[in-house]
Amino acid sequence: MIVSALGINHKTAPVDIRERVAFDPASILESLKLIKEQAMLEEVAVLSTCNRMEVYFKGDHQATERVTNWLTNHHTLEPEALNQCLYIHNGEEAIQHVMRVACGLDSMVLGEPQILGQMKDAFQYARSAGTSGQLLDRLFQHTFSVAKKVRTDTEIGSSAVSVAYAAVSLAKKIFDDLKDATALYIGAGETIELAARHFHNQGVDKLIVANRTLERGQALTKQLGGEAITLSQLPDYMHKADIVISSTASPLPIVGKGLIEESLKKRKHQPMFMVDLAVPRDIEPEVGHLRDVYLYSVDDLKDVIEENLRARNEAAEEAEDIVANQTEHFVAWIESLSAVDLVKDYRDNVEQLKNAELEKALLMIQSGESPETVLQQFAHRFTNKVMHAPTQYLRSLKVEQEPEKAQQVKALLGLNRSADN
């Protein structure tokens, strides 16, 4: 039973490649069913975020090749474009990778907590699509426990460090006083909520939340104040924003160059600070070419993030030890399943031998033979058949040359007991 993981992330692939392999939440269930069927997998789950796309599945190297081919075809990619960004983990290495991802040890921001929620979403998607089974169910549940232990036992999550917080740090370098700024948030998901809270803590209490559904935006403004609008109202409100933070699941850009050009005119070219945290991008890259606009993508935040990592390095080492230890526990569980299967096969085999001999014995009794004779013959034949395979193996065993193996066989056959009694 082998678990495998393959994918791309912010370390291996630029944002344009990550955009192309991202899975739309609206179609993820259908995609899971397709990959399971077309890549001939028993179990599969997909994690798709702005910084990574990973596929977790039950299968070996051949299954890995099928998954890679499916991704290439599904996303209409040149094989080389994907392969040069792809990383692949199998077996114990894959198990450890999944746990490291859930604990934030492989994130752009070391120890960031959002990835655990995204991992839980991936698990629920797989369960809803019917593509998860015994192996992935156990792996995800064990992984969630490990992530909780890391949060509890280390200081990896003690400081407010995330992509959203990195945006705040960058804004503080551009604006003299954030308290005078108006922030426009496009989207109302977890990332936007986190960014809004970080900016609010820095004194930004004038905010506008634009979302596809008004109710979701109102839920955020109810907590932090401000005004909620729909995405269609952006042209009427964009010019009011000094800070624009966007993170939606839209497959196409929401903010175009023309909209920002018009907004700058209304603002009399007062500068706008814009951060696009979405993959695929919400803001057209051409917006960054406009004067008086400071546009940053998730990749641009790397330098800011690195400044906030130093305090977490020691805690990360402790977390790595926990992950390594828990990986061993999970591997032991997988190995125990193999032992269970072996025991079952052995019992089934002996049961078949017994039933065959019992059927013969019953026929002999029915034909009038002495029960005592039948029982003796049954015991003799059954004993010979049960002992046949072990006896053949014992005859081939070189006891003097393989003393350790001989001791193992004695323990297996219960021959050590007589020496103890």
Backbone hydrogen bonds, N-H to C=O, Kabsch-Sander energy under -0.5 kcal/mol:
donor,donor_aa,acceptor,acceptor_aa,energy
4,S,57,F,-3.0
5,A,89,H,-2.9
6,L,55,V,-1.9
7,G,87,Y,-1.9
8,I,53,M,-2.1
10,H,51,N,-1.1
12,T,9,N,-0.7
13,A,9,N,-2.4
17,I,14,P,-0.7
18,R,14,P,-2.0
19,E,15,V,-2.2
20,R,16,D,-1.2
21,V,17,I,-1.4
22,A,18,R,-0.7
22,A,19,E,-0.6
27,S,24,D,-1.7
28,I,24,D,-0.6
28,I,25,P,-0.6
31,S,27,S,-2.3
32,L,28,I,-2.5
33,K,29,L,-1.8
34,L,30,E,-2.1
35,I,31,S,-2.8
36,K,32,L,-2.0
37,E,33,K,-2.0
38,Q,34,L,-3.4
39,A,35,I,-1.8
40,M,37,E,-0.6
41,L,36,K,-2.5
42,E,58,K,-0.7
44,V,131,T,-2.9
45,A,56,Y,-2.6
47,L,54,E,-3.0
48,S,46,V,-0.5
49,T,52,R,-3.2
53,M,8,I,-2.3
54,E,47,L,-2.8
55,V,6,L,-3.1
56,Y,45,A,-2.8
57,F,4,S,-2.4
58,K,43,E,-1.8
59,G,2,I,-2.1
59,G,57,F,-0.7
64,T,60,D,-1.9
65,E,61,H,-1.8
66,R,62,Q,-1.7
67,V,63,A,-2.4
68,T,64,T,-2.3
69,N,65,E,-2.2
70,W,66,R,-2.2
71,L,67,V,-2.5
72,T,68,T,-2.1
73,N,69,N,-2.2
74,H,70,W,-3.3
75,H,71,L,-2.2
76,T,73,N,-0.9
77,L,72,T,-2.7
81,A,78,E,-0.7
82,L,78,E,-1.4
83,N,79,P,-2.9
84,Q,80,E,-2.0
85,C,82,L,-1.6
86,L,82,L,-1.1
87,Y,7,G,-2.4
89,H,5,A,-3.4
91,G,3,V,-1.8
93,E,90,N,-1.2
95,I,91,G,-2.0
96,Q,92,E,-2.4
97,H,93,E,-1.9
98,V,94,A,-2.4
99,M,95,I,-1.9
100,R,96,Q,-2.3
101,V,97,H,-2.5
102,A,98,V,-2.2
103,C,99,M,-1.7
104,G,101,V,-1.5
105,L,100,R,-2.5
106,D,100,R,-0.7
107,S,104,G,-0.6
110,L,108,M,-0.7
111,G,104,G,-3.2
112,E,109,V,-2.3
116,L,113,P,-1.1
117,G,113,P,-0.9
118,Q,114,Q,-1.9
119,M,115,I,-2.4
120,K,116,L,-2.2
121,D,117,G,-1.9
122,A,118,Q,-2.0
123,F,119,M,-1.9
124,Q,120,K,-2.3
125,Y,121,D,-2.6
126,A,122,A,-2.1
127,R,123,F,-2.2
128,S,124,Q,-2.7
129,A,125,Y,-2.3
130,G,126,A,-0.7
130,G,127,R,-0.6
131,T,126,A,-2.5
132,S,126,A,-0.9
137,D,133,G,-2.7
138,R,134,Q,-1.9
139,L,135,L,-2.4
140,F,136,L,-2.9
141,Q,137,D,-2.3
142,H,138,R,-2.5
143,T,139,L,-2.5
144,F,140,F,-2.5
145,S,141,Q,-1.7
146,V,142,H,-2.1
147,A,143,T,-2.5
148,K,144,F,-2.0
149,K,145,S,-2.1
150,V,146,V,-2.5
151,R,147,A,-2.1
152,T,148,K,-2.1
153,D,149,K,-3.1
154,T,150,V,-1.5
158,S,155,E,-1.8
161,V,159,S,-1.8
166,A,162,S,-2.4
167,A,163,V,-1.5
168,V,164,A,-1.3
169,S,165,Y,-2.4
170,L,166,A,-2.1
171,A,167,A,-2.2
172,K,168,V,-2.1
173,K,169,S,-0.7
173,K,170,L,-0.7
174,I,170,L,-0.8
174,I,171,A,-0.8
175,F,171,A,-2.9
180,D,177,D,-1.1
181,A,178,L,-1.6
183,A,206,K,-2.7
184,L,243,I,-3.3
185,Y,183,A,-0.5
185,Y,208,I,-3.3
186,I,184,L,-0.5
186,I,245,I,-2.9
187,G,185,Y,-0.7
187,G,210,A,-3.4
193,E,189,G,-2.6
194,L,190,E,-2.4
195,A,191,T,-2.4
196,A,192,I,-3.0
197,R,193,E,-2.2
198,H,194,L,-2.3
199,F,195,A,-2.7
200,H,196,A,-2.5
201,N,197,R,-2.2
202,Q,198,H,-0.8
202,Q,199,F,-0.6
203,G,200,H,-1.7
204,V,199,F,-2.5
205,D,203,G,-1.3
206,K,181,A,-0.6
207,L,205,D,-0.8
208,I,183,A,-2.4
209,V,227,E,-2.7
210,A,185,Y,-3.2
210,A,208,I,-0.6
211,N,209,V,-0.5
211,N,229,I,-2.1
217,G,213,T,-1.3
218,Q,214,L,-2.4
219,A,215,E,-1.6
220,L,216,R,-1.0
221,T,217,G,-2.2
222,K,218,Q,-2.0
223,Q,219,A,-0.6
223,Q,220,L,-0.8
224,L,220,L,-2.1
225,G,221,T,-2.7
227,E,207,L,-1.9
229,I,209,V,-3.0
231,L,211,N,-0.9
233,Q,230,T,-1.6
234,L,231,L,-1.5
236,D,233,Q,-1.5
237,Y,233,Q,-0.7
237,Y,234,L,-1.4
238,M,234,L,-2.7
240,K,237,Y,-1.8
241,A,238,M,-1.6
242,D,182,T,-2.4
243,I,182,T,-2.3
244,V,273,F,-2.9
245,I,184,L,-2.5
246,S,275,V,-2.4
247,S,186,I,-2.7
254,I,282,D,-2.7
255,V,282,D,-2.6
256,G,254,I,-0.6
260,I,256,G,-1.5
261,E,257,K,-2.3
262,E,258,G,-2.1
263,S,259,L,-2.0
264,L,260,I,-2.5
265,K,261,E,-1.5
266,K,262,E,-1.8
267,R,263,S,-1.8
268,K,265,K,-1.1
269,H,264,L,-3.2
270,Q,267,R,-0.7
272,M,292,D,-2.5
273,F,242,D,-3.0
274,M,272,M,-0.6
274,M,294,Y,-3.1
275,V,244,V,-3.0
276,D,296,Y,-3.2
277,L,246,S,-2.8
277,L,275,V,-0.8
284,E,255,V,-2.6
287,V,284,E,-2.1
288,G,285,P,-1.5
289,H,286,E,-1.6
290,L,287,V,-1.6
293,V,290,L,-1.2
294,Y,272,M,-3.0
295,L,293,V,-0.7
296,Y,274,M,-2.5
298,V,276,D,-0.7
301,L,297,S,-0.8
301,L,298,V,-0.6
302,K,299,D,-1.3
305,I,301,L,-2.5
306,E,302,K,-2.3
307,E,303,D,-1.0
308,N,304,V,-0.6
308,N,305,I,-1.6
309,L,306,E,-1.1
310,R,306,E,-0.5
312,R,309,L,-1.9
313,N,309,L,-0.7
313,N,310,R,-1.1
316,A,312,R,-2.4
317,E,313,N,-1.7
318,E,314,E,-1.5
319,A,315,A,-2.3
320,E,316,A,-2.5
321,D,317,E,-1.6
322,I,318,E,-1.8
323,V,319,A,-2.6
324,A,320,E,-2.6
325,N,321,D,-2.2
326,Q,322,I,-2.6
327,T,323,V,-2.3
328,E,324,A,-1.6
329,H,325,N,-1.5
330,F,326,Q,-2.1
331,V,327,T,-2.5
332,A,328,E,-2.2
333,W,329,H,-1.8
334,I,330,F,-2.1
335,E,331,V,-2.5
336,S,332,A,-2.1
337,L,333,W,-1.4
338,S,334,I,-1.2
339,A,335,E,-1.6
340,V,336,S,-2.2
341,D,337,L,-2.3
342,L,338,S,-2.0
343,V,339,A,-2.4
344,K,340,V,-2.3
345,D,341,D,-2.5
346,Y,342,L,-2.3
347,R,343,V,-2.8
348,D,344,K,-2.8
349,N,345,D,-2.1
350,V,346,Y,-2.3
351,E,347,R,-2.6
352,Q,348,D,-2.0
353,L,349,N,-2.0
354,K,350,V,-2.6
355,N,351,E,-2.5
356,A,352,Q,-2.1
357,E,353,L,-2.1
358,L,354,K,-2.7
359,E,355,N,-2.2
360,K,356,A,-1.6
361,A,357,E,-2.3
362,L,358,L,-2.4
363,L,359,E,-1.8
364,M,360,K,-2.1
365,I,361,A,-2.1
366,Q,362,L,-2.4
367,S,363,L,-1.5
368,G,365,I,-1.6
369,E,364,M,-2.2
374,V,370,S,-2.6
375,L,371,P,-2.7
376,Q,372,E,-2.0
377,Q,373,T,-2.5
378,F,374,V,-3.0
379,A,375,L,-2.8
380,H,376,Q,-2.3
381,R,377,Q,-3.0
382,F,378,F,-2.8
383,T,379,A,-2.2
384,N,380,H,-2.1
385,K,381,R,-2.3
386,V,382,F,-2.3
387,M,383,T,-2.1
388,H,384,N,-1.0
389,A,385,K,-0.6
391,T,387,M,-2.6
392,Q,388,H,-2.3
393,Y,389,A,-2.0
394,L,390,P,-2.6
395,R,391,T,-2.1
396,S,392,Q,-1.1
397,L,393,Y,-0.8
397,L,394,L,-0.6
399,V,397,L,-1.1
402,E,398,K,-2.1
406,A,402,E,-2.1
407,Q,403,P,-2.1
408,Q,404,E,-2.0
409,V,405,K,-2.2
410,K,406,A,-2.2
411,A,407,Q,-2.3
412,L,408,Q,-2.4
413,L,409,V,-2.4
414,G,410,K,-0.6
414,G,411,A,-0.7
415,L,410,K,-2.5
416,N,410,K,-0.7
417,R,414,G,-0.8
419,A,415,L,-0.5
420,D,416,N,-1.3
421,N,417,R,-1.9
